[in-house]
Amino acid sequence: MASATGLSIGEVAQRTGLSIDTLRFYEREGLFASPVERVSGRRVYSEEQVEWLALCSVLRGSGMPLRAIREYAELMAQGDGTEPQRLELLREHQDRVAGQMRDLARCQDLIGHKVGLYEDLASNGESHHVCRAPRPPGGEE
């Protein structure tokens, strides 16, 4: 049940899609930019913390290591003057994600090639074990 000043852990879990255990883990690991308040021993989250969790979910989902999210949270907590370090962290992660996307595009190309081979075989009524990797673009088969 929400209090007049914030949201319960259950409400935050429901809104963010994160489990209660994950929220507790994030708190233990120091991934919040501001401390989670407690009222009568219960965690109470602010709207800003829910927004922060949404960002953390995107960063985690895109492969940012927990140590980098923790460092980003610490820089956020320090406030003004840490923008260059925050920018550097985000640029590094952006570069990692771009590399992952290039790798996934190569995987998608290979899978698409294999799907095409099997579709051709199926349309011709043939059945073969096709395990050969495709030649690079421009290569002869």
C-alpha positions, 0 to 999 in steps of 0.5 A: 500500500502506498504511503502519502510520501512514496511507494511500497516495495510491492508497488515498485516491483509491480510498476517496474517488473523487477522482483522484490528480491531484485529490488533488495539486491539493487539496494544492497549492491549500492545501485540507487543514486539516493538511499531508499527511505524506511518508514516503520521499518518498511522501504518507501520509494520515491517516483525518482527512484522508480525512474532510476530503476527504469534506467537501471533496467535498461542499462542492465538489460543492455549488458552494463556490468553492475560495477558500472551501474554502481559507479554511475549511481555514486556519481549521480549521488555526488551531484553536479560536477560529475557529468564528464565521468557519467558521460564517459561511462555512458559512452563506453557502454554505448560503444559496447552495445554498438559492438554487440549489435554488430555481432548480432547482425552477423549472427542474424545474417548467418541464421538468415542464410541457413533459413534460406538454404532450408527453405530452398531444400523444403520447396524442392522436396529435398532433405539434406544436412546443411551445416556449411557456413556461408561464404563471405559476401562476394565469395563464390559458392 
